[in-house]
Amino acid sequence: MMALISFLQEVNIEEKVKNAPNNEYGIGIFIGSFVPFLVLVIIAYVIYRYNKNNSNIE
C-alpha cells in the first residue's frame, strides 16, 4: 500500500522546471520541496520540548 502511495506522489522536478513559463516557477518548486521537511522538523521540536518539560515535573 505504501509503495502505491509513494509511486503516485512521485514528482519529476526537473521536468516541471523545464516546462515552466518563467524563472519564478523554479524558485517556487525549490521552496515547496523544503516545506514538508520543515514541517516535520517543527513537529519533532514541539514533541521534544513537550516531553522535556513533562520530564522535569517528576
Phi and psi restraints in degrees (range 20) as a CNS / XPLOR table:
assign (resid 1 and name C) (resid 2 and name N)
       (resid 2 and name CA) (resid 2 and name C) 1.0 -65.0 20.0 2
assign (resid 2 and name N) (resid 2 and name CA)
       (resid 2 and name C) (resid 3 and name N) 1.0 -34.8 20.0 2
assign (resid 2 and name C) (resid 3 and name N)
       (resid 3 and name CA) (resid 3 and name C) 1.0 -64.5 20.0 2
assign (resid 3 and name N) (resid 3 and name CA)
       (resid 3 and name C) (resid 4 and name N) 1.0 -38.8 20.0 2
assign (resid 3 and name C) (resid 4 and name N)
       (resid 4 and name CA) (resid 4 and name C) 1.0 -65.4 20.0 2
assign (resid 4 and name N) (resid 4 and name CA)
       (resid 4 and name C) (resid 5 and name N) 1.0 -44.5 20.0 2
assign (resid 4 and name C) (resid 5 and name N)
       (resid 5 and name CA) (resid 5 and name C) 1.0 -63.9 20.0 2
assign (resid 5 and name N) (resid 5 and name CA)
       (resid 5 and name C) (resid 6 and name N) 1.0 -42.3 20.0 2
assign (resid 5 and name C) (resid 6 and name N)
       (resid 6 and name CA) (resid 6 and name C) 1.0 -62.3 20.0 2
assign (resid 6 and name N) (resid 6 and name CA)
       (resid 6 and name C) (resid 7 and name N) 1.0 -40.4 20.0 2
assign (resid 6 and name C) (resid 7 and name N)
       (resid 7 and name CA) (resid 7 and name C) 1.0 -65.3 20.0 2
assign (resid 7 and name N) (resid 7 and name CA)
       (resid 7 and name C) (resid 8 and name N) 1.0 -40.1 20.0 2
assign (resid 7 and name C) (resid 8 and name N)
       (resid 8 and name CA) (resid 8 and name C) 1.0 -70.5 20.0 2
assign (resid 8 and name N) (resid 8 and name CA)
       (resid 8 and name C) (resid 9 and name N) 1.0 -26.7 20.0 2
assign (resid 8 and name C) (resid 9 and name N)
       (resid 9 and name CA) (resid 9 and name C) 1.0 -90.7 20.0 2
assign (resid 9 and name N) (resid 9 and name CA)
       (resid 9 and name C) (resid 10 and name N) 1.0 -3.2 20.0 2
assign (resid 9 and name C) (resid 10 and name N)
       (resid 10 and name CA) (resid 10 and name C) 1.0 -63.3 20.0 2
assign (resid 10 and name N) (resid 10 and name CA)
       (resid 10 and name C) (resid 11 and name N) 1.0 129.0 20.0 2
assign (resid 10 and name C) (resid 11 and name N)
       (resid 11 and name CA) (resid 11 and name C) 1.0 -126.7 20.0 2
assign (resid 11 and name N) (resid 11 and name CA)
       (resid 11 and name C) (resid 12 and name N) 1.0 133.3 20.0 2
assign (resid 11 and name C) (resid 12 and name N)
       (resid 12 and name CA) (resid 12 and name C) 1.0 -94.8 20.0 2
assign (resid 12 and name N) (resid 12 and name CA)
       (resid 12 and name C) (resid 13 and name N) 1.0 98.6 20.0 2
assign (resid 12 and name C) (resid 13 and name N)
       (resid 13 and name CA) (resid 13 and name C) 1.0 -67.8 20.0 2
assign (resid 13 and name N) (resid 13 and name CA)
       (resid 13 and name C) (resid 14 and name N) 1.0 -38.4 20.0 2
assign (resid 13 and name C) (resid 14 and name N)
       (resid 14 and name CA) (resid 14 and name C) 1.0 -62.3 20.0 2
assign (resid 14 and name N) (resid 14 and name CA)
       (resid 14 and name C) (resid 15 and name N) 1.0 -38.6 20.0 2
assign (resid 14 and name C) (resid 15 and name N)
       (resid 15 and name CA) (resid 15 and name C) 1.0 -67.6 20.0 2
assign (resid 15 and name N) (resid 15 and name CA)
       (resid 15 and name C) (resid 16 and name N) 1.0 -39.1 20.0 2
assign (resid 15 and name C) (resid 16 and name N)
       (resid 16 and name CA) (resid 16 and name C) 1.0 -63.8 20.0 2
assign (resid 16 and name N) (resid 16 and name CA)
       (resid 16 and name C) (resid 17 and name N) 1.0 -41.4 20.0 2
assign (resid 16 and name C) (resid 17 and name N)
       (resid 17 and name CA) (resid 17 and name C) 1.0 -68.0 20.0 2
assign (resid 17 and name N) (resid 17 and name CA)
       (resid 17 and name C) (resid 18 and name N) 1.0 -38.5 20.0 2
assign (resid 17 and name C) (resid 18 and name N)
       (resid 18 and name CA) (resid 18 and name C) 1.0 -63.8 20.0 2
assign (resid 18 and name N) (resid 18 and name CA)
       (resid 18 and name C) (resid 19 and name N) 1.0 -37.7 20.0 2
assign (resid 18 and name C) (resid 19 and name N)
       (resid 19 and name CA) (resid 19 and name C) 1.0 -92.1 20.0 2
assign (resid 19 and name N) (resid 19 and name CA)
       (resid 19 and name C) (resid 20 and name N) 1.0 8.3 20.0 2
assign (resid 19 and name C) (resid 20 and name N)
       (resid 20 and name CA) (resid 20 and name C) 1.0 -70.4 20.0 2
assign (resid 20 and name N) (resid 20 and name CA)
       (resid 20 and name C) (resid 21 and name N) 1.0 146.6 20.0 2
assign (resid 20 and name C) (resid 21 and name N)
       (resid 21 and name CA) (resid 21 and name C) 1.0 -72.6 20.0 2
assign (resid 21 and name N) (resid 21 and name CA)
       (resid 21 and name C) (resid 22 and name N) 1.0 -27.6 20.0 2
assign (resid 21 and name C) (resid 22 and name N)
       (resid 22 and name CA) (resid 22 and name C) 1.0 -154.9 20.0 2
assign (resid 22 and name N) (resid 22 and name CA)
       (resid 22 and name C) (resid 23 and name N) 1.0 -179.3 20.0 2
assign (resid 22 and name C) (resid 23 and name N)
       (resid 23 and name CA) (resid 23 and name C) 1.0 -73.1 20.0 2
assign (resid 23 and name N) (resid 23 and name CA)
       (resid 23 and name C) (resid 24 and name N) 1.0 -26.2 20.0 2
assign (resid 23 and name C) (resid 24 and name N)
       (resid 24 and name CA) (resid 24 and name C) 1.0 -64.6 20.0 2
assign (resid 24 and name N) (resid 24 and name CA)
       (resid 24 and name C) (resid 25 and name N) 1.0 -27.9 20.0 2
assign (resid 24 and name C) (resid 25 and name N)
       (resid 25 and name CA) (resid 25 and name C) 1.0 -63.0 20.0 2
assign (resid 25 and name N) (resid 25 and name CA)
       (resid 25 and name C) (resid 26 and name N) 1.0 -40.3 20.0 2
assign (resid 25 and name C) (resid 26 and name N)
       (resid 26 and name CA) (resid 26 and name C) 1.0 -64.4 20.0 2
assign (resid 26 and name N) (resid 26 and name CA)
       (resid 26 and name C) (resid 27 and name N) 1.0 -37.8 20.0 2
assign (resid 26 and name C) (resid 27 and name N)
       (resid 27 and name CA) (resid 27 and name C) 1.0 -65.9 20.0 2
assign (resid 27 and name N) (resid 27 and name CA)
       (resid 27 and name C) (resid 28 and name N) 1.0 -40.6 20.0 2
assign (resid 27 and name C) (resid 28 and name N)
       (resid 28 and name CA) (resid 28 and name C) 1.0 -63.7 20.0 2
assign (resid 28 and name N) (resid 28 and name CA)
       (resid 28 and name C) (resid 29 and name N) 1.0 -39.8 20.0 2
assign (resid 28 and name C) (resid 29 and name N)
       (resid 29 and name CA) (resid 29 and name C) 1.0 -65.4 20.0 2
assign (resid 29 and name N) (resid 29 and name CA)
       (resid 29 and name C) (resid 30 and name N) 1.0 -41.5 20.0 2
assign (resid 29 and name C) (resid 30 and name N)
       (resid 30 and name CA) (resid 30 and name C) 1.0 -61.0 20.0 2
assign (resid 30 and name N) (resid 30 and name CA)
       (resid 30 and name C) (resid 31 and name N) 1.0 -46.3 20.0 2
assign (resid 30 and name C) (resid 31 and name N)
       (resid 31 and name CA) (resid 31 and name C) 1.0 -67.5 20.0 2
assign (resid 31 and name N) (resid 31 and name CA)
       (resid 31 and name C) (resid 32 and name N) 1.0 -42.6 20.0 2
assign (resid 31 and name C) (resid 32 and name N)
       (resid 32 and name CA) (resid 32 and name C) 1.0 -64.7 20.0 2
assign (resid 32 and name N) (resid 32 and name CA)
       (resid 32 and name C) (resid 33 and name N) 1.0 -25.2 20.0 2
assign (resid 32 and name C) (resid 33 and name N)
       (resid 33 and name CA) (resid 33 and name C) 1.0 -75.1 20.0 2
assign (resid 33 and name N) (resid 33 and name CA)
       (resid 33 and name C) (resid 34 and name N) 1.0 -20.3 20.0 2
assign (resid 33 and name C) (resid 34 and name N)
       (resid 34 and name CA) (resid 34 and name C) 1.0 -94.3 20.0 2
assign (resid 34 and name N) (resid 34 and name CA)
       (resid 34 and name C) (resid 35 and name N) 1.0 -14.1 20.0 2
assign (resid 34 and name C) (resid 35 and name N)
       (resid 35 and name CA) (resid 35 and name C) 1.0 -60.8 20.0 2
assign (resid 35 and name N) (resid 35 and name CA)
       (resid 35 and name C) (resid 36 and name N) 1.0 -47.4 20.0 2
assign (resid 35 and name C) (resid 36 and name N)
       (resid 36 and name CA) (resid 36 and name C) 1.0 -60.6 20.0 2
assign (resid 36 and name N) (resid 36 and name CA)
       (resid 36 and name C) (resid 37 and name N) 1.0 -39.8 20.0 2
assign (resid 36 and name C) (resid 37 and name N)
       (resid 37 and name CA) (resid 37 and name C) 1.0 -63.9 20.0 2
assign (resid 37 and name N) (resid 37 and name CA)
       (resid 37 and name C) (resid 38 and name N) 1.0 -43.1 20.0 2
assign (resid 37 and name C) (resid 38 and name N)
       (resid 38 and name CA) (resid 38 and name C) 1.0 -63.5 20.0 2
assign (resid 38 and name N) (resid 38 and name CA)
       (resid 38 and name C) (resid 39 and name N) 1.0 -40.4 20.0 2
assign (resid 38 and name C) (resid 39 and name N)
       (resid 39 and name CA) (resid 39 and name C) 1.0 -63.5 20.0 2
assign (resid 39 and name N) (resid 39 and name CA)
       (resid 39 and name C) (resid 40 and name N) 1.0 -42.3 20.0 2
assign (resid 39 and name C) (resid 40 and name N)
       (resid 40 and name CA) (resid 40 and name C) 1.0 -64.3 20.0 2
assign (resid 40 and name N) (resid 40 and name CA)
       (resid 40 and name C) (resid 41 and name N) 1.0 -39.0 20.0 2
assign (resid 40 and name C) (resid 41 and name N)
       (resid 41 and name CA) (resid 41 and name C) 1.0 -64.6 20.0 2
assign (resid 41 and name N) (resid 41 and name CA)
       (resid 41 and name C) (resid 42 and name N) 1.0 -42.5 20.0 2
assign (resid 41 and name C) (resid 42 and name N)
       (resid 42 and name CA) (resid 42 and name C) 1.0 -64.7 20.0 2
assign (resid 42 and name N) (resid 42 and name CA)
       (resid 42 and name C) (resid 43 and name N) 1.0 -42.8 20.0 2
assign (resid 42 and name C) (resid 43 and name N)
       (resid 43 and name CA) (resid 43 and name C) 1.0 -62.5 20.0 2
assign (resid 43 and name N) (resid 43 and name CA)
       (resid 43 and name C) (resid 44 and name N) 1.0 -42.7 20.0 2
assign (resid 43 and name C) (resid 44 and name N)
       (resid 44 and name CA) (resid 44 and name C) 1.0 -62.9 20.0 2
assign (resid 44 and name N) (resid 44 and name CA)
       (resid 44 and name C) (resid 45 and name N) 1.0 -40.8 20.0 2
assign (resid 44 and name C) (resid 45 and name N)
       (resid 45 and name CA) (resid 45 and name C) 1.0 -65.6 20.0 2
assign (resid 45 and name N) (resid 45 and name CA)
       (resid 45 and name C) (resid 46 and name N) 1.0 -41.1 20.0 2
assign (resid 45 and name C) (resid 46 and name N)
       (resid 46 and name CA) (resid 46 and name C) 1.0 -63.9 20.0 2
assign (resid 46 and name N) (resid 46 and name CA)
       (resid 46 and name C) (resid 47 and name N) 1.0 -42.4 20.0 2
assign (resid 46 and name C) (resid 47 and name N)
       (resid 47 and name CA) (resid 47 and name C) 1.0 -64.2 20.0 2
assign (resid 47 and name N) (resid 47 and name CA)
       (resid 47 and name C) (resid 48 and name N) 1.0 -40.6 20.0 2
assign (resid 47 and name C) (resid 48 and name N)
       (resid 48 and name CA) (resid 48 and name C) 1.0 -61.7 20.0 2
assign (resid 48 and name N) (resid 48 and name CA)
       (resid 48 and name C) (resid 49 and name N) 1.0 -48.0 20.0 2
assign (resid 48 and name C) (resid 49 and name N)
       (resid 49 and name CA) (resid 49 and name C) 1.0 -63.8 20.0 2
assign (resid 49 and name N) (resid 49 and name CA)
       (resid 49 and name C) (resid 50 and name N) 1.0 -40.2 20.0 2
assign (resid 49 and name C) (resid 50 and name N)
       (resid 50 and name CA) (resid 50 and name C) 1.0 -61.5 20.0 2
assign (resid 50 and name N) (resid 50 and name CA)
       (resid 50 and name C) (resid 51 and name N) 1.0 -46.7 20.0 2
assign (resid 50 and name C) (resid 51 and name N)
       (resid 51 and name CA) (resid 51 and name C) 1.0 -69.7 20.0 2
assign (resid 51 and name N) (resid 51 and name CA)
       (resid 51 and name C) (resid 52 and name N) 1.0 -34.9 20.0 2
assign (resid 51 and name C) (resid 52 and name N)
       (resid 52 and name CA) (resid 52 and name C) 1.0 -66.2 20.0 2
assign (resid 52 and name N) (resid 52 and name CA)
       (resid 52 and name C) (resid 53 and name N) 1.0 -42.6 20.0 2
assign (resid 52 and name C) (resid 53 and name N)
       (resid 53 and name CA) (resid 53 and name C) 1.0 -69.0 20.0 2
assign (resid 53 and name N) (resid 53 and name CA)
       (resid 53 and name C) (resid 54 and name N) 1.0 -35.7 20.0 2
assign (resid 53 and name C) (resid 54 and name N)
       (resid 54 and name CA) (resid 54 and name C) 1.0 -73.8 20.0 2
assign (resid 54 and name N) (resid 54 and name CA)
       (resid 54 and name C) (resid 55 and name N) 1.0 -26.6 20.0 2
assign (resid 54 and name C) (resid 55 and name N)
       (resid 55 and name CA) (resid 55 and name C) 1.0 -75.7 20.0 2
assign (resid 55 and name N) (resid 55 and name CA)
       (resid 55 and name C) (resid 56 and name N) 1.0 -20.4 20.0 2
assign (resid 55 and name C) (resid 56 and name N)
       (resid 56 and name CA) (resid 56 and name C) 1.0 -80.7 20.0 2
assign (resid 56 and name N) (resid 56 and name CA)
       (resid 56 and name C) (resid 57 and name N) 1.0 -14.8 20.0 2
assign (resid 56 and name C) (resid 57 and name N)
       (resid 57 and name CA) (resid 57 and name C) 1.0 -69.8 20.0 2
assign (resid 57 and name N) (resid 57 and name CA)
       (resid 57 and name C) (resid 58 and name N) 1.0 -37.2 20.0 2
